[in-house]
Amino acid sequence: MSDLRTSPMRLVWAIALPAMLTNIATALFGLADMWTIGRLGDASAQGSVELGAKLMFGLLNAFNFLRSGTIALIAQASGRGDAQLQAGTLARALGVSLAIGLLLLAAMPLIVPIGLDLLEAKGALRQGAADYVAIRYWSGPIWLANCVLVGWMIGRRRVRAVLMVEVSANIAHIALDLALVLGFGLGISGVAAATFLSEALKCALLAALVFRQPEARQAINFARHRLTWSGAALRPLFAINRDLFLRTALLTVALLLLARGGAQQGPVILAANGILFQLFMLGTLILDGFESAAQVLCAESVGAQDRARFRAVLRAAIIAGGAAAVALSLIGLTAGAPLTGLFSTDPAVIDAAARDSLWLAVLPLAGFASFVFDGVFVGAGWTRAMLGTMIAAMILYVALLALAHPLGNAGLWLAFSVFYLARGLFQFLVLPRLTNRSFNPAATRP
């Protein structure tokens, strides 16, 4: 690594800042959909898009390990200077994403009705959500491939290129939203079609960038070799992805429980919670920039067996992430209510969202440590421990949902906030033991 002695804080920001901007661009997918459908002034339509988007988010986010796992393995291989391992990892990750995509398409007739049942979607809400998913679902295989391609780019620190792709895809997405929903009056179907088409554009742009790299072009040859698909070659990918899948599945359940709790309170609260959730996602995707930085830099440090660098990067990521969380919290405290009012023209929805907008100030402070630690744990290969801390936090979350039920929507958001706080705390408690286990003192640099 040529920048071995560069300031860790500078390295963290060099990756985190473009990653933040990339993630903000990603969040615009959901925000643009919510804003556009909100122009119709129909709480039922807005709630249907929220439910349909939650179903797709829950389903696809369970496979987000393809992105995280690819980042970790590529960055570790980069730390060791192993170009062939990078090529083989890309071939295997794309192969796995294709297999998962085909399985999801085959299971579509079962997954969609079961998902809508779990979200307790009924009546007009169920029909609208079903219309949304019927179109959006076909973008699933494309979304999975994009996870791998983005993971490859970030693992090689090409975050600015990813940012340009996201910005381009989001400009197209917003234009399609406006044209299909407000121009052609396609409503819910127009929102879903805009997402599908912009996801396909993103895939084309990413593929064009990735396969310009020599290591990526080697991946095409690696895909033809039997040894690429041997058990020994696949084991590292499946080992890290197995734990990440289970961890992400639990996180997805937590998010679906949040959506389900809103649906149980009627279409107005559901739509209001959808607005709050989209703004929460905007904040978390900003904080996720520090997760990406910690993941890449810690993975490189583990690959190079540089304990001192690992600890310096961890400290810098926590400090920078905490500062960003404070800034987000202040924005949520001072501008949360006005921001929520931009995403609906229904007075009841606006009032409900403004009433609970204080949680936009609480969540960044509660969650920033868990985001940074997620990057550290994945980059270092501590995915089994991360899964364990997620299970512990999930148990606490479910218990709090039951205990806080009498508080209504405030109890729902309270339990969700404590869930994120607990994740970070549990990860902090096991961090010293994992660090001592992963680094050989004799190999540690001064």
C-alpha positions as CSV (number, residue, x, y, z in Angstrom):
1,M,0.0,0.0,0.0
2,S,1.7,3.1,-1.2
3,D,-0.2,5.4,1.2
4,L,0.8,3.4,4.3
5,R,2.0,6.4,6.2
6,T,-0.8,8.8,5.1
7,S,-2.8,10.2,8.0
8,P,-5.6,7.7,8.9
9,M,-8.1,10.5,9.2
10,R,-7.3,11.7,5.7
11,L,-7.7,8.1,4.4
12,V,-11.0,7.7,6.1
13,W,-12.4,10.9,4.6
14,A,-10.9,10.2,1.2
15,I,-13.2,7.1,1.0
16,A,-16.0,8.2,3.3
17,L,-16.8,11.5,1.6
18,P,-17.4,10.2,-2.0
19,A,-19.1,7.1,-0.4
20,M,-21.5,9.5,1.5
21,L,-22.3,11.4,-1.7
22,T,-22.9,8.0,-3.4
23,N,-25.2,6.9,-0.7
24,I,-27.1,10.2,-0.8
25,A,-27.6,9.6,-4.5
26,T,-28.8,6.1,-3.7
27,A,-31.3,7.4,-1.1
28,L,-32.8,9.7,-3.8
29,F,-34.3,6.6,-5.3
30,G,-36.7,6.2,-2.4
31,L,-37.0,9.9,-1.7
32,A,-37.9,10.7,-5.3
33,D,-40.5,7.9,-5.3
34,M,-42.1,9.2,-2.0
35,W,-42.1,12.8,-3.2
36,T,-43.6,12.0,-6.6
37,I,-46.4,9.8,-5.3
38,G,-47.0,12.3,-2.5
39,R,-47.9,14.9,-5.1
40,L,-51.1,12.9,-5.8
41,G,-52.4,13.7,-2.3
42,D,-53.5,10.1,-1.8
43,A,-52.4,8.5,1.5
44,S,-53.4,5.1,0.3
45,A,-51.2,5.3,-2.8
46,Q,-48.3,6.7,-0.8
47,G,-48.8,3.9,1.8
48,S,-48.9,1.3,-1.0
49,V,-45.6,2.4,-2.4
50,E,-44.2,2.4,1.1
51,L,-45.3,-1.2,1.7
52,G,-44.2,-2.4,-1.8
53,A,-40.8,-0.7,-1.4
54,K,-40.4,-2.2,2.1
55,L,-41.1,-5.7,0.7
56,M,-38.5,-5.3,-2.0
57,F,-36.1,-3.7,0.4
58,G,-36.5,-6.5,2.8
59,L,-36.2,-9.2,0.2
60,L,-33.2,-7.7,-1.6
61,N,-31.4,-6.3,1.4
62,A,-31.0,-9.8,2.7
63,F,-28.5,-10.3,-0.1
64,N,-26.6,-7.1,0.5
65,F,-23.8,-9.4,1.7
66,L,-22.8,-9.6,-2.0
67,R,-21.6,-6.0,-1.7
68,S,-20.1,-6.2,1.7
69,G,-18.4,-9.5,1.2
70,T,-17.0,-8.5,-2.2
71,I,-15.6,-5.2,-0.7
72,A,-13.9,-7.2,2.2
73,L,-12.4,-9.9,0.0
74,I,-11.2,-7.5,-2.7
75,A,-9.7,-5.1,-0.2
76,Q,-7.9,-8.0,1.7
77,A,-6.6,-9.3,-1.6
78,S,-5.4,-5.7,-2.5
79,G,-3.6,-5.5,0.9
80,R,-1.7,-8.7,0.0
81,G,-1.1,-7.5,-3.6
82,D,-2.9,-10.5,-5.1
83,A,-4.4,-9.6,-8.5
84,Q,-5.5,-13.2,-9.4
85,L,-7.5,-13.5,-6.2
86,Q,-9.3,-10.2,-7.0
87,A,-10.2,-11.6,-10.5
88,G,-11.4,-15.0,-9.0
89,T,-13.4,-13.2,-6.4
90,L,-15.3,-11.1,-8.9
91,A,-16.1,-14.2,-11.1
92,R,-17.4,-16.1,-8.1
93,A,-19.4,-13.2,-6.7
94,L,-21.1,-12.5,-10.0
95,G,-21.9,-16.2,-10.4
96,V,-23.5,-16.4,-7.0
97,S,-25.5,-13.2,-7.7
98,L,-26.8,-14.7,-10.9
99,A,-27.8,-18.0,-9.2
100,I,-29.7,-16.1,-6.4
101,G,-31.4,-13.9,-9.0
102,L,-32.8,-16.8,-10.9
103,L,-34.0,-18.5,-7.7
104,L,-35.8,-15.3,-6.7
105,L,-37.6,-15.1,-10.0
106,A,-38.6,-18.7,-9.8
107,A,-40.0,-18.2,-6.2
108,M,-41.9,-14.9,-7.1
109,P,-45.4,-16.5,-7.0
110,L,-44.7,-17.6,-3.4
111,I,-42.7,-14.7,-2.1
112,V,-45.0,-11.8,-3.0
113,P,-48.2,-13.0,-1.3
114,I,-46.3,-14.2,1.8
115,G,-44.5,-10.9,2.0
116,L,-47.7,-8.9,1.8
117,D,-49.3,-11.1,4.4
118,L,-46.3,-10.5,6.8
119,L,-46.7,-6.8,6.3
120,E,-50.4,-7.1,7.0
121,A,-51.3,-5.4,3.8
122,K,-55.0,-5.3,3.3
123,G,-57.6,-3.9,0.9
124,A,-56.5,-1.0,-1.3
125,L,-53.1,-1.0,0.3
126,R,-52.5,-4.6,-0.6
127,Q,-53.6,-4.2,-4.2
128,G,-51.5,-1.1,-4.7
129,A,-48.4,-2.7,-3.1
130,A,-49.0,-5.8,-5.3
131,D,-49.1,-3.6,-8.4
132,Y,-45.8,-2.0,-7.4
133,V,-44.0,-5.3,-6.7
134,A,-45.3,-6.9,-9.9
135,I,-43.0,-4.5,-11.9
136,R,-40.2,-3.8,-9.4
137,Y,-39.5,-7.5,-8.6
138,W,-38.0,-8.1,-12.1
139,S,-35.2,-5.7,-11.3
140,G,-34.0,-8.0,-8.5
141,P,-31.3,-9.9,-10.5
142,I,-30.0,-6.6,-11.8
143,W,-29.8,-5.2,-8.2
144,L,-27.9,-8.2,-7.1
145,A,-25.3,-7.8,-9.9
146,N,-25.0,-4.2,-9.0
147,C,-24.1,-5.1,-5.4
148,V,-21.1,-7.1,-6.7
149,L,-20.0,-4.5,-9.2
150,V,-20.2,-1.7,-6.6
151,G,-18.4,-4.0,-4.1
152,W,-15.5,-4.5,-6.6
153,M,-15.2,-0.8,-7.2
154,I,-15.2,0.2,-3.5
155,G,-12.9,-2.6,-2.6
156,R,-10.4,-1.1,-5.0
157,R,-11.1,2.4,-3.6
158,R,-12.7,3.6,-6.8
159,V,-15.5,5.3,-4.9
160,R,-15.6,8.5,-7.0
161,A,-16.4,6.4,-10.1
162,V,-19.3,4.8,-8.2
163,L,-20.5,8.2,-7.2
164,M,-20.7,9.3,-10.8
165,V,-22.7,6.2,-11.7
166,E,-25.1,6.8,-8.9
167,V,-25.6,10.4,-9.8
168,S,-26.3,9.5,-13.5
169,A,-28.7,6.8,-12.6
170,N,-30.6,9.0,-10.1
171,I,-31.0,11.8,-12.6
172,A,-32.5,9.3,-15.0
173,H,-34.7,7.9,-12.1
174,I,-36.1,11.3,-11.1
175,A,-36.8,12.2,-14.8
176,L,-38.6,8.9,-15.2
177,D,-40.6,9.4,-12.0
178,L,-41.8,12.8,-13.1
179,A,-42.6,11.6,-16.6
180,L,-44.3,8.4,-15.8
181,V,-46.2,9.4,-12.6
182,L,-47.0,13.1,-13.1
183,G,-46.7,13.2,-16.9
184,F,-48.4,10.0,-18.1
185,G,-50.5,9.5,-14.9
186,L,-49.3,5.9,-14.3
187,G,-49.3,6.3,-10.5
188,I,-47.9,3.4,-8.5
189,S,-46.9,1.5,-11.7
190,G,-45.0,4.5,-12.9
191,V,-42.9,4.6,-9.7
192,A,-42.1,0.9,-10.0
193,A,-41.2,1.2,-13.7
194,A,-38.9,4.2,-13.0
195,T,-37.0,2.2,-10.4
196,F,-36.6,-0.8,-12.7
197,L,-35.3,1.2,-15.7
198,S,-32.8,3.3,-13.6
199,E,-31.5,0.1,-11.9
200,A,-30.8,-1.3,-15.4
201,L,-29.0,1.8,-16.5
202,K,-26.8,1.7,-13.3
203,C,-25.8,-1.9,-14.1
204,A,-24.8,-1.0,-17.7
205,L,-22.7,1.9,-16.5
206,L,-21.0,-0.1,-13.7
207,A,-20.2,-3.0,-16.0
208,A,-18.6,-0.7,-18.5
209,L,-16.3,0.7,-15.8
210,V,-15.5,-2.5,-14.0
211,F,-14.5,-4.5,-17.1
212,R,-12.1,-1.8,-18.3
213,Q,-9.8,-3.1,-15.5
214,P,-7.3,-5.8,-16.3
215,E,-8.2,-7.9,-13.2
216,A,-11.9,-7.7,-14.1
217,R,-11.3,-8.9,-17.6
218,Q,-9.3,-11.8,-16.2
219,A,-12.5,-12.7,-14.2
220,I,-14.1,-13.7,-17.5
221,N,-11.4,-16.3,-18.1
222,F,-11.5,-17.4,-14.4
223,A,-15.3,-18.1,-14.8
224,R,-14.5,-20.8,-17.4
225,H,-12.1,-22.7,-15.2
226,R,-13.4,-25.5,-13.0
227,L,-11.0,-24.7,-10.2
228,T,-12.7,-21.3,-9.8
229,W,-15.8,-23.1,-8.6
230,S,-14.1,-25.7,-6.4
231,G,-15.2,-26.0,-2.8
232,A,-11.8,-24.6,-1.6
233,A,-12.1,-21.6,-3.8
234,L,-15.7,-20.9,-2.9
235,R,-15.3,-21.4,0.9
236,P,-14.0,-17.9,1.8
237,L,-16.8,-16.3,-0.2
238,F,-19.5,-18.5,1.3
239,A,-18.1,-18.3,4.8
240,I,-18.2,-14.5,4.9
241,N,-21.5,-14.3,3.0
242,R,-23.2,-16.9,5.1
243,D,-22.8,-14.9,8.3
244,L,-23.5,-11.6,6.5
245,F,-26.7,-13.1,5.0
246,L,-28.0,-14.2,8.4
247,R,-27.0,-10.8,10.0
248,T,-28.7,-8.9,7.1
249,A,-31.8,-11.2,7.3
250,L,-32.2,-10.2,11.0
251,L,-31.7,-6.5,10.2
252,T,-34.3,-6.9,7.5
253,V,-36.7,-8.5,10.0
254,A,-36.1,-5.5,12.3
255,L,-37.0,-3.1,9.4
256,L,-40.1,-5.1,8.5
257,L,-41.3,-5.1,12.1
258,L,-41.0,-1.3,12.0
259,A,-43.1,-1.2,8.8
260,R,-45.6,-3.7,10.2
261,G,-46.0,-1.7,13.4
262,G,-46.9,1.3,11.2
263,A,-49.3,-0.6,9.0
264,Q,-51.2,-1.8,12.2
265,Q,-51.9,1.9,13.0
266,G,-53.5,2.7,9.6
267,P,-52.6,4.3,6.3
268,V,-51.9,7.8,7.7
269,I,-49.3,6.5,10.3
270,L,-47.9,4.1,7.7
271,A,-47.4,6.9,5.2
272,A,-45.9,9.2,7.9
273,N,-43.5,6.4,9.0
274,G,-42.5,5.9,5.4
275,I,-41.4,9.5,5.2
276,L,-39.5,9.3,8.5
277,F,-37.9,6.1,7.4
278,Q,-36.7,7.6,4.1
279,L,-35.2,10.5,5.9
280,F,-33.6,8.1,8.4
281,M,-32.2,6.1,5.5
282,L,-30.7,9.3,4.1
283,G,-28.9,9.9,7.4
284,T,-27.8,6.3,7.7
285,L,-26.5,6.2,4.2
286,I,-24.4,9.2,5.0
287,L,-23.0,7.4,8.1
288,D,-22.5,4.3,5.9
289,G,-19.7,6.2,4.2
290,F,-17.7,5.7,7.4
291,E,-18.6,2.0,7.3
292,S,-17.2,1.8,3.8
293,A,-14.0,3.5,4.8
294,A,-13.6,1.3,7.9
295,Q,-14.3,-1.8,5.9
296,V,-11.8,-1.1,3.1
297,L,-9.0,0.3,5.3
298,C,-9.4,-2.3,8.1
299,A,-9.4,-5.1,5.5
300,E,-6.2,-3.8,3.9
301,S,-4.6,-3.6,7.4
302,V,-5.6,-7.2,8.2
303,G,-4.3,-8.4,4.8
304,A,-1.0,-6.6,5.5
305,Q,-1.0,-7.8,9.2
306,D,-0.5,-4.2,10.4
307,R,-2.1,-3.9,13.8
308,A,-1.0,-0.3,14.5
309,R,-2.6,0.9,11.2
310,F,-5.8,-1.1,12.0
311,R,-6.2,0.7,15.4
312,A,-5.4,4.1,13.9
313,V,-8.0,3.7,11.2
314,L,-10.6,2.4,13.7
315,R,-10.0,5.5,16.0
316,A,-10.2,7.9,13.0
317,A,-13.5,6.3,11.7
318,I,-15.2,6.5,15.1
319,I,-14.2,10.2,15.6
320,A,-15.3,11.2,12.1
321,G,-18.5,9.1,12.3
322,G,-19.4,10.6,15.6
323,A,-18.9,14.1,14.3
324,A,-21.1,13.4,11.3
325,A,-23.8,11.9,13.7
326,V,-23.9,15.0,15.8
327,A,-24.3,17.2,12.7
328,L,-27.2,15.0,11.4
329,S,-28.8,15.0,14.8
330,L,-28.8,18.8,14.9
331,I,-30.3,18.9,11.4
332,G,-33.0,16.5,12.6
333,L,-33.7,18.5,15.7
334,T,-34.0,21.9,13.9
335,A,-35.3,20.9,10.5
336,G,-37.0,17.5,10.9
337,A,-40.6,18.7,10.9
338,P,-40.2,21.0,7.9
339,L,-38.4,18.3,6.0
340,T,-41.2,15.8,6.5
341,G,-43.8,18.2,5.3
342,L,-42.1,18.2,1.8
343,F,-43.1,14.6,1.1
344,S,-46.9,14.8,1.2
345,T,-49.8,17.1,0.5
346,D,-52.1,15.2,2.9
347,P,-52.6,17.3,6.1
348,A,-53.0,14.2,8.3
349,V,-49.8,12.6,7.0
350,I,-47.9,15.9,7.4
351,D,-49.1,16.3,11.0
352,A,-48.3,12.7,11.9
353,A,-44.8,12.9,10.5
354,A,-44.0,16.2,12.1
355,R,-45.2,14.9,15.5
356,D,-42.6,12.1,15.4
357,S,-39.8,13.9,13.6
358,L,-37.8,14.2,16.9
359,W,-36.6,10.6,16.2
360,L,-34.6,12.0,13.3
361,A,-32.4,13.6,15.9
362,V,-32.2,10.5,18.1
363,L,-31.3,7.9,15.5
364,P,-28.0,9.2,14.2
365,L,-26.5,9.3,17.7
366,A,-27.9,5.9,18.6
367,G,-26.7,4.2,15.4
368,F,-23.4,5.7,14.2
369,A,-21.1,3.4,16.2
370,S,-22.9,0.3,14.9
371,F,-22.3,1.5,11.3
372,V,-18.6,2.0,11.8
373,F,-18.2,-1.3,13.7
374,D,-20.0,-3.1,10.9
375,G,-17.4,-1.9,8.5
376,V,-14.6,-3.0,10.9
377,F,-16.1,-6.4,11.6
378,V,-16.7,-7.2,7.9
379,G,-13.4,-5.9,6.7
380,A,-11.5,-7.9,9.4
381,G,-13.5,-11.0,8.7
382,W,-15.3,-11.1,12.1
383,T,-18.6,-11.8,10.6
384,R,-19.5,-14.6,13.0
385,A,-19.0,-12.3,16.0
386,M,-21.1,-9.6,14.2
387,L,-23.9,-12.1,13.7
388,G,-23.8,-12.9,17.4
389,T,-24.1,-9.2,18.4
390,M,-27.0,-8.8,16.0
391,I,-28.8,-11.7,17.5
392,A,-28.4,-10.2,21.0
393,A,-29.6,-6.8,19.8
394,M,-32.6,-8.4,18.0
395,I,-33.8,-10.2,21.1
396,L,-33.7,-6.9,23.0
397,Y,-35.6,-5.2,20.1
398,V,-38.4,-7.7,20.0
399,A,-38.8,-7.5,23.8
400,L,-38.9,-3.7,23.7
401,L,-41.5,-3.7,20.9
402,A,-43.8,-5.7,23.2
403,L,-43.1,-3.6,26.3
404,A,-43.4,-0.2,24.4
405,H,-46.6,-1.1,22.5
406,P,-48.8,1.0,24.8
407,L,-46.8,4.1,23.7
408,G,-48.1,3.7,20.2
409,N,-45.9,5.0,17.4
410,A,-43.4,6.6,19.8
411,G,-42.9,3.2,21.4
412,L,-42.2,1.8,18.0
413,W,-39.5,4.3,17.2
414,L,-38.0,4.0,20.7
415,A,-37.5,0.3,20.4
416,F,-35.9,0.8,16.9
417,S,-33.5,3.4,18.3
418,V,-32.5,1.2,21.2
419,F,-31.9,-1.6,18.8
420,Y,-29.2,0.4,17.0
421,L,-27.7,1.6,20.2
422,A,-27.4,-2.0,21.5
423,R,-25.8,-3.2,18.3
424,G,-22.9,-0.7,18.7
425,L,-22.5,-1.4,22.4
426,F,-22.3,-5.2,22.0
427,Q,-19.8,-4.9,19.1
428,F,-17.6,-2.6,21.3
429,L,-17.5,-5.1,24.1
430,V,-16.2,-8.0,21.9
431,L,-13.8,-5.8,19.9
432,P,-10.6,-6.2,22.1
433,R,-10.8,-10.0,22.0
434,L,-11.2,-10.1,18.3
435,T,-8.4,-7.7,17.7
436,N,-6.0,-9.8,19.8
437,R,-7.0,-12.9,18.0
438,S,-6.6,-11.5,14.4
439,F,-3.1,-10.0,14.6
440,N,0.1,-11.9,15.2
441,P,2.2,-9.7,17.5
442,A,5.4,-10.8,15.8
443,A,4.0,-9.5,12.5
444,T,2.7,-6.2,13.9
445,R,4.5,-3.1,12.7
446,P,5.6,-0.5,15.2
